[in-house]
């Protein structure tokens, strides 16, 4: 016996294959949140999960005309999302390792220059306490002078994700610098 959801998916797919574009909109409404949740399960980042779901929809739209059994749409779509999520994780790991090597090399080259002032040294040490991803975004934005779009392209992230990571990196820096510079006033008894 077919589940009612599978029957509705089948009907929507047939309708879309017959030229009714609104059927795709209904299919997206039914499945998009599930696709985002599946991607989030892997990548643990809501913005990236939404990007992966969007990419998955593009694949689904390109191949939906080939579907013969619409009852299997859900498992087929979720499998695409899972593969795209795993591919993203693999690429992220590779990019992360490449950027880590780049950052370490840059850090060694620029070290004598950064020792010129006490303030820069304090800032550099504070930046080093951030996560490596935040350090990379701070370096690309402030030191290398790339804009958000260029950073997004280099790191294969959405512009919104880069903007968000830069914001949180700056907020952490502010807190850490404020905490480092804070010295409780000495009370006289």
Secondary structure as GFF3:
##gff-version 3
##sequence-region A 1 189
A	DSSP	alpha_helix	4	17	.	.	.	ID=ss1
A	DSSP	alpha_helix	22	43	.	.	.	ID=ss2
A	DSSP	alpha_helix	46	63	.	.	.	ID=ss3
A	DSSP	three_ten_helix	64	66	.	.	.	ID=ss4
A	DSSP	three_ten_helix	70	72	.	.	.	ID=ss5
A	DSSP	alpha_helix	73	114	.	.	.	ID=ss6
A	DSSP	alpha_helix	118	128	.	.	.	ID=ss7
A	DSSP	alpha_helix	132	138	.	.	.	ID=ss8
A	DSSP	pi_helix	139	143	.	.	.	ID=ss9
A	DSSP	alpha_helix	148	155	.	.	.	ID=ss10
A	DSSP	alpha_helix	159	181	.	.	.	ID=ss11
###
